[in-house]
Amino acid sequence: MSLEGHRVAVTGAAQGLGAAVARAFADAGAQVLALDRDADGLARLAEETGAAALPCDLAAREGQDTAAGRLAAFAPATLVHNAAILKPAPFAETGPDLWDATMGVGIGAGYRLARACWPAMDAAGGGALIFVSSRSGIEGFAEESAYCAAKHALEGLSKCLALEGADRGILSCTITPGMYMRTPMSEANYPPELKAKWVEPSRLAPAFLHIATTRDPALSGQRLDAWSLSQSLSQEIAR
């Protein structure tokens, strides 16, 4: 896929799925703005790919303000909101700090960054908002009250933006990995039986490029599976 001149912003881009998606867009020729609180990880990504790096903590309002201002000026055609916090804890031990940080990154930043991108996408006649979700966006899990609440909210936000963006050419969808990935988050939370099945996150990246390039209206408002979509694209190329 060629994305010469395409502008994309990717959050949580210093490692894991976010880094894989940012690299895939950069390899396709896109101008990438990478956001993460890990400044060192972003610096490595920038050196490897030529992406512009914006270190910021999306859990904090100050970090959201910084990111929103930069995105408004950058005017991306595609936003991939991948950043998230998953720190399992019993509900009785999920204090306000953990709750606020998880919700801040998951849904607070999702709302504010999408809103920062919206005017430019509207003026350009379209764009793509891609929100990374998970099973926790439609199911509940013990010791994940904050994470599940954030992902459920992200699913609702995306559906609403899909309706409002339909006449503007702005696609909004959620996307789940659909396969166990080898990431720092999964390193910390997966049991051995799941680690035996995981794949490198780069194998899920083609799905993100497909959404950005096609902006297929049929995908808007949907909850997509990155693994299945990427596999289907690989099979089409093979044929």
ZIURHU-V304385 format. One record per residue. N is the residue number from 0. RES is the residue in three letters. PHI is phi in degrees with one decimal (none if undefined). PSI is psi in whole degrees, -180 to 180 (999 if undefined). NEAR is the number of other C-alpha atoms within 10 Angstrom. Layout:
# ZIURHU-V304385
[[N/RES/PHI/PSI/NEAR] [N/RES/PHI/PSI/NEAR]]
This chain:
# ZIURHU-V304385
[[0/MET/none/139/12] [1/SER/-107.7/126/13] [2/LEU/-124.9/37/17] [3/GLU/-56.9/127/13] [4/GLY/84.1/-9/12] [5/HIS/-76.0/136/18] [6/ARG/-107.1/130/19] [7/VAL/-135.6/140/26] [8/ALA/-113.0/133/29] [9/VAL/-127.8/123/24] [10/THR/-94.1/157/31] [11/GLY/62.8/40/27] [12/ALA/-93.9/1/30] [13/ALA/-78.3/-18/27] [14/GLN/-161.0/174/20] [15/GLY/60.3/-143/19] [16/LEU/-62.2/-41/25] [17/GLY/-60.0/-43/26] [18/ALA/-65.4/-40/25] [19/ALA/-63.9/-42/21] [20/VAL/-67.3/-44/27] [21/ALA/-60.8/-42/34] [22/ARG/-63.8/-42/24] [23/ALA/-63.4/-42/22] [24/PHE/-65.2/-43/29] [25/ALA/-63.1/-41/24] [26/ASP/-63.1/-28/16] [27/ALA/-85.3/0/16] [28/GLY/99.3/4/17] [29/ALA/-75.5/156/19] [30/GLN/-87.0/119/23] [31/VAL/-110.0/130/27] [32/LEU/-109.1/114/24] [33/ALA/-103.7/129/26] [34/LEU/-119.8/139/28] [35/ASP/-172.8/160/26] [36/ARG/-84.3/-13/19] [37/ASP/-85.9/92/16] [38/ALA/-64.0/-38/16] [39/ASP/-66.7/-43/12] [40/GLY/-63.5/-40/16] [41/LEU/-65.0/-39/24] [42/ALA/-63.1/-40/19] [43/ARG/-65.1/-43/15] [44/LEU/-61.6/-44/22] [45/ALA/-61.9/-41/21] [46/GLU/-66.4/-37/11] [47/GLU/-77.9/-32/11] [48/THR/-119.6/-16/18] [49/GLY/83.3/8/16] [50/ALA/-66.7/151/23] [51/ALA/-83.5/135/17] [52/ALA/-107.5/135/22] [53/LEU/-129.4/93/22] [54/PRO/-68.7/127/23] [55/CYS/-163.7/148/20] [56/ASP/-98.5/103/23] [57/LEU/-73.8/-5/29] [58/ALA/-75.7/-21/24] [59/ALA/-105.7/147/15] [60/ARG/-60.5/-37/16] [61/GLU/-62.1/-43/12] [62/GLY/-65.4/-38/18] [63/GLN/-65.1/-41/22] [64/ASP/-61.2/-45/18] [65/THR/-60.7/-47/15] [66/ALA/-65.2/-43/23] [67/ALA/-63.1/-41/20] [68/GLY/-64.0/-41/15] [69/ARG/-68.7/-40/17] [70/LEU/-67.4/-38/22] [71/ALA/-60.8/-38/17] [72/ALA/-77.2/-36/11] [73/PHE/-72.4/-32/18] [74/ALA/53.4/62/20] [75/PRO/-69.8/148/25] [76/ALA/-80.2/-22/24] [77/THR/-135.9/135/29] [78/LEU/-116.6/126/26] [79/VAL/-112.9/106/28] [80/HIS/-95.7/100/28] [81/ASN/-108.6/-21/24] [82/ALA/-60.6/142/25] [83/ALA/-161.1/160/25] [84/ILE/-121.8/125/19] [85/LEU/-127.3/104/18] [86/LYS/-127.1/91/17] [87/PRO/-56.1/135/17] [88/ALA/-160.4/142/15] [89/PRO/-55.6/150/11] [90/PHE/-57.1/-38/13] [91/ALA/-64.9/-20/7] [92/GLU/-106.7/7/10] [93/THR/-90.0/91/17] [94/GLY/-78.2/173/12] [95/PRO/-58.0/-36/10] [96/ASP/-65.3/-47/10] [97/LEU/-65.6/-43/19] [98/TRP/-60.3/-49/18] [99/ASP/-64.6/-40/16] [100/ALA/-66.7/-44/19] [101/THR/-64.4/-45/26] [102/MET/-70.1/-35/25] [103/GLY/-62.0/-48/23] [104/VAL/-70.2/-47/26] [105/GLY/-69.1/-56/31] [106/ILE/-109.9/-37/24] [107/GLY/-59.8/-51/21] [108/ALA/-68.6/-36/26] [109/GLY/-58.2/-46/30] [110/TYR/-64.7/-49/20] [111/ARG/-70.2/-36/18] [112/LEU/-75.1/-39/26] [113/ALA/-61.8/-41/26] [114/ARG/-65.9/-34/15] [115/ALA/-68.9/-32/21] [116/CYS/-83.2/-25/26] [117/TRP/-55.6/-49/26] [118/PRO/-58.8/-44/14] [119/ALA/-68.3/-39/19] [120/MET/-64.2/-41/23] [121/ASP/-62.5/-45/16] [122/ALA/-66.4/-31/10] [123/ALA/-83.4/-7/14] [124/GLY/88.0/14/13] [125/GLY/154.4/172/20] [126/GLY/176.6/-180/27] [127/ALA/-133.8/127/30] [128/LEU/-110.1/115/31] [129/ILE/-118.2/114/25] [130/PHE/-107.3/122/27] [131/VAL/-79.2/121/27] [132/SER/-116.5/-160/27] [133/SER/-166.7/-178/20] [134/ARG/-59.1/-27/14] [135/SER/-68.6/-8/17] [136/GLY/-83.8/-13/21] [137/ILE/-130.6/-9/13] [138/GLU/-125.8/165/11] [139/GLY/-107.3/147/14] [140/PHE/-134.1/141/11] [141/ALA/-59.9/140/10] [142/GLU/66.9/22/17] [143/GLU/-132.0/35/18] [144/SER/-59.2/-44/20] [145/ALA/-70.4/-45/25] [146/TYR/-65.2/-45/25] [147/CYS/-64.1/-41/25] [148/ALA/-61.8/-42/20] [149/ALA/-65.3/-44/25] [150/LYS/-70.9/-38/26] [151/HIS/-60.0/-42/21] [152/ALA/-64.8/-39/20] [153/LEU/-63.9/-38/24] [154/GLU/-61.4/-44/23] [155/GLY/-66.4/-42/13] [156/LEU/-59.2/-46/20] [157/SER/-61.6/-42/25] [158/LYS/-62.2/-41/18] [159/CYS/-66.4/-42/13] [160/LEU/-67.7/-31/21] [161/ALA/-63.2/-41/23] [162/LEU/-67.2/-45/15] [163/GLU/-73.4/-26/14] [164/GLY/-89.3/-9/23] [165/ALA/-56.7/-44/15] [166/ASP/-81.9/-4/12] [167/ARG/-108.2/-2/17] [168/GLY/77.8/14/20] [169/ILE/-95.6/114/26] [170/LEU/-86.6/139/30] [171/SER/-135.2/129/31] [172/CYS/-149.6/160/25] [173/THR/-103.1/155/28] [174/ILE/-141.2/133/21] [175/THR/-108.1/154/18] [176/PRO/-57.3/-44/22] [177/GLY/77.1/-3/15] [178/MET/-155.2/147/18] [179/TYR/-66.0/128/17] [180/MET/-110.5/151/24] [181/ARG/-89.1/99/20] [182/THR/-137.3/164/18] [183/PRO/-56.9/-36/11] [184/MET/-65.5/-42/15] [185/SER/-72.9/-31/16] [186/GLU/-56.0/-40/12] [187/ALA/-82.4/-23/10] [188/ASN/-120.3/-17/14] [189/TYR/-81.2/140/16] [190/PRO/-76.5/165/10] [191/PRO/-56.1/-35/9] [192/GLU/-66.4/-30/8] [193/LEU/-81.9/-35/14] [194/LYS/-63.0/-26/15] [195/ALA/-70.8/-17/11] [196/LYS/-105.2/-10/11] [197/TRP/-69.3/160/15] [198/VAL/-124.6/165/15] [199/GLU/-71.1/138/15] [200/PRO/-61.5/-22/22] [201/SER/-60.4/-24/18] [202/ARG/-75.7/-10/20] [203/LEU/-99.8/-12/26] [204/ALA/-63.5/-34/24] [205/PRO/-54.7/-31/23] [206/ALA/-61.3/-39/23] [207/PHE/-68.1/-41/21] [208/LEU/-66.0/-37/21] [209/HIS/-62.4/-45/15] [210/ILE/-62.6/-43/22] [211/ALA/-67.0/-37/23] [212/THR/-82.2/-37/16] [213/THR/-87.7/-35/10] [214/ARG/45.5/45/20] [215/ASP/-63.8/117/14] [216/PRO/-56.7/-26/16] [217/ALA/-66.9/-20/8] [218/LEU/-85.1/-19/16] [219/SER/-68.5/136/26] [220/GLY/82.3/-1/22] [221/GLN/-93.8/164/17] [222/ARG/-110.8/106/20] [223/LEU/-98.7/160/21] [224/ASP/-111.9/110/18] [225/ALA/-64.0/-39/23] [226/TRP/-66.5/-49/23] [227/SER/-63.2/-43/15] [228/LEU/-65.9/-42/20] [229/SER/-64.5/-41/19] [230/GLN/-64.3/-41/15] [231/SER/-63.3/-40/14] [232/LEU/-65.0/-39/14] [233/SER/-63.8/-39/14] [234/GLN/-67.2/-38/10] [235/GLU/-64.3/-42/9] [236/ILE/-64.0/-40/8] [237/ALA/-63.6/-33/7] [238/ARG/-75.0/999/5]]
